[in-house]
Amino acid sequence: MPSDTLTSTIPIPDLWKAAHRDDRARPRARQQLLGPSSIGLCRRRAAYEAHGTWPTDLADTMHAAILGTWLHEGILRVLEQQYGAFTELELTNGTLLGHADAYWAPAALAGRTNPYNGGVGVVEDLKTKSTRALDMVVRQGPSRNEWFQVHLYAYLLRTGGLTAHPDLPVGEPLPVDVVRLRYVGREYGQVVVHQRPYDQDVADQALSWAEDVLASPEPEAMPRDLDGPGLSVICDNCPFKSACWNLDALTVDRAPQTILVEGSEDITSALSAYAESAEIESAAKKRKAKARKVLDAAEPGAYGTFRLSWSGGNPRPPVPDPEAMIRILQDLDLEVPLKSGGRSSRTINVSRLSDAP
């Protein structure tokens, strides 16, 4: 049998279909209790989880997230084998259920000397990020949700929340003095680390946030804390997106956020926000443009608490000149090919009335 005929008859397993089935079968994907990773993010999304709502949006396009999961598993294996971390610790207090990525116990507890915890208890949460998201962490630091999450792991360890483990005492308080967030870039492997002493106030804020969600009679009683599809990456990938924003009833060519308008007062509030933001944006653009001109001749380097660097400025290759092409066609008395121009985008104009304050 010719080789090309042979290979054409052999089916090729679909990697991503299998990956999505595998991802949905993971214990974390099927847990019913509220997880620390959901706390501090969006109260309505967390309420959907707490009330056991079945997801309305299970897309088979979560390739980046699954790649992150695979990378996550490999990194934890290295931290365990090379640096003595206890990994994937299941923690619960009966209300919250989480899995701490890595924990370094003091030597007396772990029964071994480990130079990577400085003699204290350290809990670490690992995040894999796109290059763009990692750059955001570098510029702005960890989010409140991320600090909440790692502090809750620490809190559960400190209050005897470990459910089962072959080497660590179960049901007993375990020392945690430092919380750490480690970010790893999915594309190039860049690593950014933030760590700080455990702060009970942060843990209390996270617990209070969770208590409000758990006390809700239904998910719709909780506010949407994010800006919605098209404006928030988290909303775009939320498994409850359609239920939360009523997307099935959305009018064609209208934004999901129109659901927030219940009366003229909501429109007035949005107009006020738009006008105020436009005025601030205009002033900020002018200030930024002037600063850019001032810096035009500055050399790269560190200045006070800032670092200046330059990119670009390289010559570009020639590109087609549409106007010259049209002139040539017209000179040859040839019809210029046209395609549908579609519809122009809707432009909003907001102005203050003369008697407005």
C-alpha positions as YAML, in Angstrom:
chain: A
units: angstrom
residues:
- id: 1
  name: MET
  ca: [0.00, 0.00, 0.00]
- id: 2
  name: PRO
  ca: [1.45, 3.42, -0.93]
- id: 3
  name: SER
  ca: [2.53, 5.40, 2.10]
- id: 4
  name: ASP
  ca: [0.29, 8.39, 1.32]
- id: 5
  name: THR
  ca: [-2.75, 6.11, 1.13]
- id: 6
  name: LEU
  ca: [-1.80, 4.49, 4.42]
- id: 7
  name: THR
  ca: [-1.42, 7.76, 6.30]
- id: 8
  name: SER
  ca: [-4.65, 9.17, 4.89]
- id: 9
  name: THR
  ca: [-6.63, 6.36, 6.53]
- id: 10
  name: ILE
  ca: [-5.19, 6.84, 10.02]
- id: 11
  name: PRO
  ca: [-7.28, 9.25, 12.16]
- id: 12
  name: ILE
  ca: [-5.42, 11.99, 14.01]
- id: 13
  name: PRO
  ca: [-6.56, 12.51, 17.61]
- id: 14
  name: ASP
  ca: [-7.82, 16.06, 18.23]
- id: 15
  name: LEU
  ca: [-5.48, 17.45, 20.87]
- id: 16
  name: TRP
  ca: [-7.65, 20.36, 22.03]
- id: 17
  name: LYS
  ca: [-10.91, 18.43, 22.23]
- id: 18
  name: ALA
  ca: [-9.17, 15.95, 24.51]
- id: 19
  name: ALA
  ca: [-7.48, 18.75, 26.46]
- id: 20
  name: HIS
  ca: [-10.78, 20.49, 27.16]
- id: 21
  name: ARG
  ca: [-12.42, 17.21, 28.25]
- id: 22
  name: ASP
  ca: [-9.48, 16.55, 30.55]
- id: 23
  name: ASP
  ca: [-9.57, 20.08, 31.96]
- id: 24
  name: ARG
  ca: [-13.27, 19.83, 32.81]
- id: 25
  name: ALA
  ca: [-12.72, 16.51, 34.55]
- id: 26
  name: ARG
  ca: [-10.13, 17.90, 36.98]
- id: 27
  name: PRO
  ca: [-11.29, 17.95, 40.63]
- id: 28
  name: ARG
  ca: [-10.87, 21.75, 40.79]
- id: 29
  name: ALA
  ca: [-13.20, 22.15, 37.81]
- id: 30
  name: ARG
  ca: [-15.89, 20.15, 39.61]
- id: 31
  name: GLN
  ca: [-15.61, 21.50, 43.18]
- id: 32
  name: GLN
  ca: [-18.75, 23.00, 44.71]
- id: 33
  name: LEU
  ca: [-17.29, 25.08, 47.55]
- id: 34
  name: LEU
  ca: [-16.07, 28.62, 46.93]
- id: 35
  name: GLY
  ca: [-12.37, 28.74, 46.08]
- id: 36
  name: PRO
  ca: [-9.86, 31.40, 47.20]
- id: 37
  name: SER
  ca: [-8.99, 32.14, 43.55]
- id: 38
  name: SER
  ca: [-12.52, 33.53, 43.06]
- id: 39
  name: ILE
  ca: [-12.45, 35.83, 46.09]
- id: 40
  name: GLY
  ca: [-11.90, 39.52, 45.44]
- id: 41
  name: LEU
  ca: [-12.57, 39.19, 41.71]
- id: 42
  name: CYS
  ca: [-16.30, 39.60, 41.03]
- id: 43
  name: ARG
  ca: [-19.01, 39.03, 43.61]
- id: 44
  name: ARG
  ca: [-21.63, 37.90, 41.11]
- id: 45
  name: ARG
  ca: [-19.29, 35.37, 39.47]
- id: 46
  name: ALA
  ca: [-18.36, 34.03, 42.91]
- id: 47
  name: ALA
  ca: [-22.06, 33.81, 43.83]
- id: 48
  name: TYR
  ca: [-22.78, 31.73, 40.73]
- id: 49
  name: GLU
  ca: [-20.07, 29.32, 41.90]
- id: 50
  name: ALA
  ca: [-21.28, 29.30, 45.53]
- id: 51
  name: HIS
  ca: [-24.87, 28.57, 44.46]
- id: 52
  name: GLY
  ca: [-23.76, 25.72, 42.20]
- id: 53
  name: THR
  ca: [-24.97, 27.36, 38.99]
- id: 54
  name: TRP
  ca: [-24.15, 25.34, 35.88]
- id: 55
  name: PRO
  ca: [-21.85, 27.35, 33.57]
- id: 56
  name: THR
  ca: [-23.51, 28.87, 30.52]
- id: 57
  name: ASP
  ca: [-20.27, 29.49, 28.62]
- id: 58
  name: LEU
  ca: [-17.91, 26.52, 28.34]
- id: 59
  name: ALA
  ca: [-15.89, 27.53, 25.30]
- id: 60
  name: ASP
  ca: [-13.56, 25.07, 23.57]
- id: 61
  name: THR
  ca: [-11.08, 27.86, 22.87]
- id: 62
  name: MET
  ca: [-9.34, 28.10, 26.24]
- id: 63
  name: HIS
  ca: [-6.02, 27.00, 24.78]
- id: 64
  name: ALA
  ca: [-3.91, 29.56, 26.66]
- id: 65
  name: ALA
  ca: [-5.49, 28.62, 29.98]
- id: 66
  name: ILE
  ca: [-4.86, 24.93, 29.41]
- id: 67
  name: LEU
  ca: [-1.27, 25.58, 28.37]
- id: 68
  name: GLY
  ca: [-0.95, 27.51, 31.62]
- id: 69
  name: THR
  ca: [-2.29, 24.52, 33.55]
- id: 70
  name: TRP
  ca: [0.26, 22.19, 31.96]
- id: 71
  name: LEU
  ca: [3.09, 24.65, 32.65]
- id: 72
  name: HIS
  ca: [1.78, 25.08, 36.19]
- id: 73
  name: GLU
  ca: [1.99, 21.33, 36.85]
- id: 74
  name: GLY
  ca: [5.57, 21.13, 35.58]
- id: 75
  name: ILE
  ca: [6.74, 24.08, 37.68]
- id: 76
  name: LEU
  ca: [5.21, 22.65, 40.85]
- id: 77
  name: ARG
  ca: [6.94, 19.33, 40.20]
- id: 78
  name: VAL
  ca: [10.28, 21.16, 39.96]
- id: 79
  name: LEU
  ca: [9.65, 23.15, 43.14]
- id: 80
  name: GLU
  ca: [8.86, 19.93, 44.97]
- id: 81
  name: GLN
  ca: [11.70, 17.81, 43.64]
- id: 82
  name: GLN
  ca: [14.44, 20.44, 43.54]
- id: 83
  name: TYR
  ca: [13.55, 22.76, 46.43]
- id: 84
  name: GLY
  ca: [11.60, 20.63, 48.90]
- id: 85
  name: ALA
  ca: [8.22, 22.34, 48.60]
- id: 86
  name: PHE
  ca: [5.03, 20.58, 49.63]
- id: 87
  name: THR
  ca: [2.74, 21.12, 46.65]
- id: 88
  name: GLU
  ca: [-0.98, 21.03, 45.86]
- id: 89
  name: LEU
  ca: [-2.13, 21.05, 49.48]
- id: 90
  name: GLU
  ca: [-5.91, 20.72, 49.77]
- id: 91
  name: LEU
  ca: [-7.25, 23.18, 52.33]
- id: 92
  name: THR
  ca: [-10.75, 23.79, 53.65]
- id: 93
  name: ASN
  ca: [-12.67, 25.22, 56.58]
- id: 94
  name: GLY
  ca: [-15.96, 23.69, 55.45]
- id: 95
  name: THR
  ca: [-16.92, 26.85, 53.59]
- id: 96
  name: LEU
  ca: [-13.90, 27.53, 51.42]
- id: 97
  name: LEU
  ca: [-11.98, 24.91, 49.46]
- id: 98
  name: GLY
  ca: [-8.59, 25.69, 47.95]
- id: 99
  name: HIS
  ca: [-5.35, 24.10, 46.83]
- id: 100
  name: ALA
  ca: [-2.17, 25.87, 47.90]
- id: 101
  name: ASP
  ca: [0.43, 25.54, 45.17]
- id: 102
  name: ALA
  ca: [3.55, 25.33, 47.35]
- id: 103
  name: TYR
  ca: [4.36, 25.38, 51.06]
- id: 104
  name: TRP
  ca: [7.77, 25.42, 52.70]
- id: 105
  name: ALA
  ca: [7.48, 24.32, 56.32]
- id: 106
  name: PRO
  ca: [10.01, 25.19, 59.04]
- id: 107
  name: ALA
  ca: [12.73, 22.55, 59.43]
- id: 108
  name: ALA
  ca: [11.41, 21.30, 62.78]
- id: 109
  name: LEU
  ca: [8.01, 20.57, 61.23]
- id: 110
  name: ALA
  ca: [9.17, 19.22, 57.90]
- id: 111
  name: GLY
  ca: [11.86, 17.05, 59.41]
- id: 112
  name: ARG
  ca: [14.47, 18.37, 57.01]
- id: 113
  name: THR
  ca: [16.63, 21.44, 56.58]
- id: 114
  name: ASN
  ca: [15.52, 23.69, 53.75]
- id: 115
  name: PRO
  ca: [17.45, 26.89, 52.95]
- id: 116
  name: TYR
  ca: [14.65, 28.18, 50.71]
- id: 117
  name: ASN
  ca: [12.26, 29.26, 53.46]
- id: 118
  name: GLY
  ca: [14.65, 31.09, 55.79]
- id: 119
  name: GLY
  ca: [13.52, 28.92, 58.70]
- id: 120
  name: VAL
  ca: [9.90, 30.15, 58.56]
- id: 121
  name: GLY
  ca: [6.68, 28.94, 56.96]
- id: 122
  name: VAL
  ca: [6.19, 30.19, 53.40]
- id: 123
  name: VAL
  ca: [3.16, 29.64, 51.16]
- id: 124
  name: GLU
  ca: [3.39, 30.40, 47.45]
- id: 125
  name: ASP
  ca: [0.82, 30.79, 44.70]
- id: 126
  name: LEU
  ca: [1.95, 30.33, 41.11]
- id: 127
  name: LYS
  ca: [0.49, 32.28, 38.20]
- id: 128
  name: THR
  ca: [1.23, 31.78, 34.50]
- id: 129
  name: LYS
  ca: [0.69, 34.91, 32.44]
- id: 130
  name: SER
  ca: [0.85, 36.18, 28.89]
- id: 131
  name: THR
  ca: [3.64, 38.64, 28.18]
- id: 132
  name: ARG
  ca: [1.15, 41.51, 28.21]
- id: 133
  name: ALA
  ca: [-0.38, 40.45, 31.53]
- id: 134
  name: LEU
  ca: [3.06, 39.93, 33.04]
- id: 135
  name: ASP
  ca: [4.07, 43.43, 32.01]
- id: 136
  name: MET
  ca: [1.01, 44.71, 33.87]
- id: 137
  name: VAL
  ca: [2.22, 42.94, 37.01]
- id: 138
  name: VAL
  ca: [5.67, 44.53, 36.61]
- id: 139
  name: ARG
  ca: [4.15, 48.00, 36.28]
- id: 140
  name: GLN
  ca: [1.30, 47.78, 38.79]
- id: 141
  name: GLY
  ca: [2.12, 44.88, 41.09]
- id: 142
  name: PRO
  ca: [-0.20, 42.04, 42.15]
- id: 143
  name: SER
  ca: [-3.94, 42.59, 42.16]
- id: 144
  name: ARG
  ca: [-6.06, 42.63, 45.30]
- id: 145
  name: ASN
  ca: [-7.62, 39.33, 44.22]
- id: 146
  name: GLU
  ca: [-4.17, 37.68, 44.00]
- id: 147
  name: TRP
  ca: [-3.10, 38.91, 47.45]
- id: 148
  name: PHE
  ca: [-6.47, 37.76, 48.83]
- id: 149
  name: GLN
  ca: [-5.94, 34.30, 47.36]
- id: 150
  name: VAL
  ca: [-2.49, 33.62, 48.76]
- id: 151
  name: HIS
  ca: [-3.42, 35.11, 52.14]
- id: 152
  name: LEU
  ca: [-6.42, 32.77, 52.33]
- id: 153
  name: TYR
  ca: [-4.16, 29.78, 51.69]
- id: 154
  name: ALA
  ca: [-1.98, 31.00, 54.53]
- id: 155
  name: TYR
  ca: [-5.02, 31.54, 56.76]
- id: 156
  name: LEU
  ca: [-6.33, 28.02, 56.09]
- id: 157
  name: LEU
  ca: [-2.91, 26.54, 56.85]
- id: 158
  name: ARG
  ca: [-2.61, 28.59, 60.04]
- id: 159
  name: THR
  ca: [-6.07, 27.47, 61.23]
- id: 160
  name: GLY
  ca: [-5.68, 23.73, 60.65]
- id: 161
  name: GLY
  ca: [-7.35, 23.54, 57.25]
- id: 162
  name: LEU
  ca: [-5.08, 20.90, 55.70]
- id: 163
  name: THR
  ca: [-7.34, 17.94, 54.81]
- id: 164
  name: ALA
  ca: [-4.86, 15.13, 54.17]
- id: 165
  name: HIS
  ca: [-1.11, 14.72, 53.75]
- id: 166
  name: PRO
  ca: [1.41, 11.90, 54.20]
- id: 167
  name: ASP
  ca: [4.10, 14.10, 55.79]
- id: 168
  name: LEU
  ca: [2.44, 17.12, 57.38]
- id: 169
  name: PRO
  ca: [0.14, 17.10, 60.45]
- id: 170
  name: VAL
  ca: [-3.51, 17.28, 59.42]
- id: 171
  name: GLY
  ca: [-6.08, 19.40, 61.24]
- id: 172
  name: GLU
  ca: [-3.41, 21.28, 63.18]
- id: 173
  name: PRO
  ca: [-2.29, 24.91, 62.71]
- id: 174
  name: LEU
  ca: [0.75, 25.11, 60.45]
- id: 175
  name: PRO
  ca: [3.09, 28.12, 60.63]
- id: 176
  name: VAL
  ca: [2.99, 30.59, 57.76]
- id: 177
  name: ASP
  ca: [4.97, 33.79, 58.12]
- id: 178
  name: VAL
  ca: [5.48, 34.82, 54.48]
- id: 179
  name: VAL
  ca: [3.18, 34.79, 51.43]
- id: 180
  name: ARG
  ca: [4.62, 34.74, 47.93]
- id: 181
  name: LEU
  ca: [3.26, 35.25, 44.42]
- id: 182
  name: ARG
  ca: [5.36, 33.86, 41.56]
- id: 183
  name: TYR
  ca: [4.47, 34.84, 37.98]
- id: 184
  name: VAL
  ca: [5.86, 32.95, 34.98]
- id: 185
  name: GLY
  ca: [5.45, 34.15, 31.39]
- id: 186
  name: ARG
  ca: [3.87, 31.53, 29.13]
- id: 187
  name: GLU
  ca: [5.72, 32.69, 26.00]
- id: 188
  name: TYR
  ca: [9.31, 33.26, 27.15]
- id: 189
  name: GLY
  ca: [9.48, 32.00, 30.71]
- id: 190
  name: GLN
  ca: [10.10, 35.37, 32.40]
- id: 191
  name: VAL
  ca: [9.74, 35.18, 36.18]
- id: 192
  name: VAL
  ca: [8.46, 37.94, 38.49]
- id: 193
  name: VAL
  ca: [8.18, 37.35, 42.24]
- id: 194
  name: HIS
  ca: [6.41, 39.37, 44.95]
- id: 195
  name: GLN
  ca: [6.48, 38.33, 48.61]
- id: 196
  name: ARG
  ca: [5.50, 39.94, 51.88]
- id: 197
  name: PRO
  ca: [4.86, 39.02, 55.52]
- id: 198
  name: TYR
  ca: [1.51, 37.40, 56.23]
- id: 199
  name: ASP
  ca: [-1.04, 40.10, 57.08]
- id: 200
  name: GLN
  ca: [-4.08, 39.05, 59.09]
- id: 201
  name: ASP
  ca: [-5.92, 42.24, 58.06]
- id: 202
  name: VAL
  ca: [-5.71, 41.19, 54.40]
- id: 203
  name: ALA
  ca: [-6.99, 37.71, 55.27]
- id: 204
  name: ASP
  ca: [-9.88, 39.24, 57.26]
- id: 205
  name: GLN
  ca: [-10.83, 41.44, 54.29]
- id: 206
  name: ALA
  ca: [-10.86, 38.39, 52.03]
- id: 207
  name: LEU
  ca: [-12.97, 36.41, 54.51]
- id: 208
  name: SER
  ca: [-15.45, 39.28, 54.83]
- id: 209
  name: TRP
  ca: [-15.72, 39.47, 51.03]
- id: 210
  name: ALA
  ca: [-16.42, 35.73, 50.89]
- id: 211
  name: GLU
  ca: [-19.00, 35.91, 53.69]
- id: 212
  name: ASP
  ca: [-21.00, 38.54, 51.79]
- id: 213
  name: VAL
  ca: [-21.11, 36.27, 48.73]
- id: 214
  name: LEU
  ca: [-22.03, 33.16, 50.72]
- id: 215
  name: ALA
  ca: [-24.84, 35.05, 52.45]
- id: 216
  name: SER
  ca: [-26.45, 36.07, 49.15]
- id: 217
  name: PRO
  ca: [-29.89, 34.50, 48.51]
- id: 218
  name: GLU
  ca: [-29.15, 34.19, 44.76]
- id: 219
  name: PRO
  ca: [-26.35, 35.20, 42.37]
- id: 220
  name: GLU
  ca: [-28.35, 38.11, 40.95]
- id: 221
  name: ALA
  ca: [-28.38, 39.71, 44.40]
- id: 222
  name: MET
  ca: [-24.65, 40.34, 44.06]
- id: 223
  name: PRO
  ca: [-23.33, 43.29, 41.99]
- id: 224
  name: ARG
  ca: [-21.21, 42.89, 38.88]
- id: 225
  name: ASP
  ca: [-17.78, 44.12, 39.97]
- id: 226
  name: LEU
  ca: [-16.22, 44.13, 36.49]
- id: 227
  name: ASP
  ca: [-17.06, 46.10, 33.36]
- id: 228
  name: GLY
  ca: [-18.48, 43.28, 31.24]
- id: 229
  name: PRO
  ca: [-17.78, 41.54, 27.92]
- id: 230
  name: GLY
  ca: [-15.61, 43.53, 25.57]
- id: 231
  name: LEU
  ca: [-14.23, 45.65, 28.41]
- id: 232
  name: SER
  ca: [-12.87, 42.99, 30.78]
- id: 233
  name: VAL
  ca: [-10.79, 39.96, 29.83]
- id: 234
  name: ILE
  ca: [-12.12, 38.23, 32.93]
- id: 235
  name: CYS
  ca: [-15.71, 38.81, 31.80]
- id: 236
  name: ASP
  ca: [-14.86, 37.68, 28.27]
- id: 237
  name: ASN
  ca: [-13.72, 34.31, 29.66]
- id: 238
  name: CYS
  ca: [-16.25, 33.97, 32.46]
- id: 239
  name: PRO
  ca: [-18.16, 30.66, 32.44]
- id: 240
  name: PHE
  ca: [-21.31, 32.54, 33.53]
- id: 241
  name: LYS
  ca: [-21.01, 35.39, 31.00]
- id: 242
  name: SER
  ca: [-24.31, 34.76, 29.19]
- id: 243
  name: ALA
  ca: [-26.31, 34.32, 32.39]
- id: 244
  name: CYS
  ca: [-24.79, 37.38, 34.04]
- id: 245
  name: TRP
  ca: [-25.20, 39.75, 31.09]
- id: 246
  name: ASN
  ca: [-28.32, 38.16, 29.56]
- id: 247
  name: LEU
  ca: [-26.49, 37.79, 26.24]
- id: 248
  name: ASP
  ca: [-29.13, 35.53, 24.70]
- id: 249
  name: ALA
  ca: [-31.59, 38.45, 24.71]
- id: 250
  name: LEU
  ca: [-29.06, 41.04, 23.54]
- id: 251
  name: THR
  ca: [-30.16, 43.19, 20.59]
- id: 252
  name: VAL
  ca: [-27.88, 42.88, 17.58]
- id: 253
  name: ASP
  ca: [-25.17, 45.55, 17.38]
- id: 254
  name: ARG
  ca: [-25.78, 46.71, 20.93]
- id: 255
  name: ALA
  ca: [-23.31, 46.44, 23.79]
- id: 256
  name: PRO
  ca: [-24.00, 44.03, 26.68]
- id: 257
  name: GLN
  ca: [-23.63, 46.97, 29.10]
- id: 258
  name: THR
  ca: [-26.98, 48.36, 27.88]
- id: 259
  name: ILE
  ca: [-28.54, 45.96, 30.38]
- id: 260
  name: LEU
  ca: [-27.37, 48.33, 33.11]
- id: 261
  name: VAL
  ca: [-29.88, 50.99, 32.01]
- id: 262
  name: GLU
  ca: [-33.13, 50.66, 33.91]
- id: 263
  name: GLY
  ca: [-34.30, 54.26, 33.67]
- id: 264
  name: SER
  ca: [-33.37, 57.80, 32.67]
- id: 265
  name: GLU
  ca: [-31.36, 58.20, 35.86]
- id: 266
  name: ASP
  ca: [-28.94, 55.52, 34.65]
- id: 267
  name: ILE
  ca: [-28.53, 57.32, 31.33]
- id: 268
  name: THR
  ca: [-27.88, 60.62, 33.11]
- id: 269
  name: SER
  ca: [-25.28, 58.93, 35.32]
- id: 270
  name: ALA
  ca: [-23.54, 57.41, 32.29]
- id: 271
  name: LEU
  ca: [-23.57, 60.77, 30.48]
- id: 272
  name: SER
  ca: [-21.98, 62.40, 33.50]
- id: 273
  name: ALA
  ca: [-19.29, 59.71, 33.67]
- id: 274
  name: TYR
  ca: [-18.63, 60.03, 29.93]
- id: 275
  name: ALA
  ca: [-18.37, 63.81, 30.00]
- id: 276
  name: GLU
  ca: [-16.12, 63.90, 33.07]
- id: 277
  name: SER
  ca: [-13.87, 61.14, 31.68]
- id: 278
  name: ALA
  ca: [-13.59, 62.88, 28.32]
- id: 279
  name: GLU
  ca: [-12.52, 66.12, 29.99]
- id: 280
  name: ILE
  ca: [-9.93, 64.32, 32.14]
- id: 281
  name: GLU
  ca: [-8.69, 62.34, 29.12]
- id: 282
  name: SER
  ca: [-8.29, 65.48, 27.03]
- id: 283
  name: ALA
  ca: [-6.26, 67.22, 29.72]
- id: 284
  name: ALA
  ca: [-4.16, 64.07, 30.32]
- id: 285
  name: LYS
  ca: [-3.41, 63.69, 26.60]
- id: 286
  name: LYS
  ca: [-2.15, 67.27, 26.41]
- id: 287
  name: ARG
  ca: [0.03, 66.78, 29.48]
- id: 288
  name: LYS
  ca: [1.37, 63.49, 28.14]
- id: 289
  name: ALA
  ca: [2.10, 65.00, 24.71]
- id: 290
  name: LYS
  ca: [4.13, 67.80, 26.25]
- id: 291
  name: ALA
  ca: [6.08, 65.39, 28.47]
- id: 292
  name: ARG
  ca: [6.85, 63.25, 25.40]
- id: 293
  name: LYS
  ca: [8.29, 66.27, 23.58]
- id: 294
  name: VAL
  ca: [10.39, 67.21, 26.61]
- id: 295
  name: LEU
  ca: [11.86, 63.68, 26.74]
- id: 296
  name: ASP
  ca: [12.64, 63.47, 23.02]
- id: 297
  name: ALA
  ca: [16.41, 63.97, 23.47]
- id: 298
  name: ALA
  ca: [16.79, 62.20, 26.84]
- id: 299
  name: GLU
  ca: [19.19, 59.27, 27.02]
- id: 300
  name: PRO
  ca: [17.98, 55.87, 28.27]
- id: 301
  name: GLY
  ca: [18.59, 55.16, 31.94]
- id: 302
  name: ALA
  ca: [17.29, 55.46, 35.50]
- id: 303
  name: TYR
  ca: [15.94, 58.82, 36.66]
- id: 304
  name: GLY
  ca: [14.69, 58.93, 40.25]
- id: 305
  name: THR
  ca: [12.08, 56.18, 40.56]
- id: 306
  name: PHE
  ca: [11.67, 55.82, 36.78]
- id: 307
  name: ARG
  ca: [13.51, 53.98, 34.02]
- id: 308
  name: LEU
  ca: [13.55, 55.37, 30.48]
- id: 309
  name: SER
  ca: [14.09, 53.20, 27.43]
- id: 310
  name: TRP
  ca: [13.45, 53.66, 23.73]
- id: 311
  name: SER
  ca: [12.26, 51.27, 21.04]
- id: 312
  name: GLY
  ca: [11.47, 51.62, 17.35]
- id: 313
  name: GLY
  ca: [12.82, 54.38, 15.12]
- id: 314
  name: ASN
  ca: [14.01, 51.88, 12.50]
- id: 315
  name: PRO
  ca: [13.41, 52.42, 8.76]
- id: 316
  name: ARG
  ca: [10.42, 50.58, 7.35]
- id: 317
  name: PRO
  ca: [10.33, 48.79, 3.97]
- id: 318
  name: PRO
  ca: [8.33, 50.42, 1.16]
- id: 319
  name: VAL
  ca: [4.58, 49.82, 1.23]
- id: 320
  name: PRO
  ca: [1.99, 49.95, -1.58]
- id: 321
  name: ASP
  ca: [0.63, 53.41, -2.38]
- id: 322
  name: PRO
  ca: [-3.16, 53.03, -2.93]
- id: 323
  name: GLU
  ca: [-3.57, 56.59, -4.22]
- id: 324
  name: ALA
  ca: [-0.85, 56.11, -6.86]
- id: 325
  name: MET
  ca: [-2.47, 52.81, -7.92]
- id: 326
  name: ILE
  ca: [-5.80, 54.55, -8.38]
- id: 327
  name: ARG
  ca: [-4.19, 57.29, -10.50]
- id: 328
  name: ILE
  ca: [-2.54, 54.69, -12.75]
- id: 329
  name: LEU
  ca: [-5.83, 52.83, -13.25]
- id: 330
  name: GLN
  ca: [-7.63, 56.08, -14.03]
- id: 331
  name: ASP
  ca: [-4.90, 57.12, -16.52]
- id: 332
  name: LEU
  ca: [-5.35, 53.75, -18.27]
- id: 333
  name: ASP
  ca: [-9.12, 54.36, -18.34]
- id: 334
  name: LEU
  ca: [-9.71, 51.26, -16.23]
- id: 335
  name: GLU
  ca: [-12.44, 50.92, -13.66]
- id: 336
  name: VAL
  ca: [-11.16, 51.06, -10.09]
- id: 337
  name: PRO
  ca: [-12.23, 47.87, -8.24]
- id: 338
  name: LEU
  ca: [-14.46, 48.63, -5.28]
- id: 339
  name: LYS
  ca: [-15.71, 46.62, -2.32]
- id: 340
  name: SER
  ca: [-18.50, 47.28, 0.14]
- id: 341
  name: GLY
  ca: [-17.66, 50.05, 2.55]
- id: 342
  name: GLY
  ca: [-19.87, 48.58, 5.26]
- id: 343
  name: ARG
  ca: [-21.34, 51.00, 7.76]
- id: 344
  name: SER
  ca: [-19.68, 53.84, 9.54]
- id: 345
  name: SER
  ca: [-19.21, 53.48, 13.25]
- id: 346
  name: ARG
  ca: [-21.68, 55.25, 15.50]
- id: 347
  name: THR
  ca: [-20.19, 58.37, 17.04]
- id: 348
  name: ILE
  ca: [-21.43, 59.67, 20.34]
- id: 349
  name: ASN
  ca: [-21.50, 63.37, 21.16]
- id: 350
  name: VAL
  ca: [-22.04, 64.46, 24.76]
- id: 351
  name: SER
  ca: [-22.24, 68.11, 25.73]
- id: 352
  name: ARG
  ca: [-23.30, 69.91, 28.88]
- id: 353
  name: LEU
  ca: [-26.47, 71.99, 28.83]
- id: 354
  name: SER
  ca: [-25.95, 75.67, 29.38]
- id: 355
  name: ASP
  ca: [-27.67, 75.65, 32.77]
- id: 356
  name: ALA
  ca: [-25.86, 72.52, 33.98]
- id: 357
  name: PRO
  ca: [-23.49, 72.99, 36.96]
...
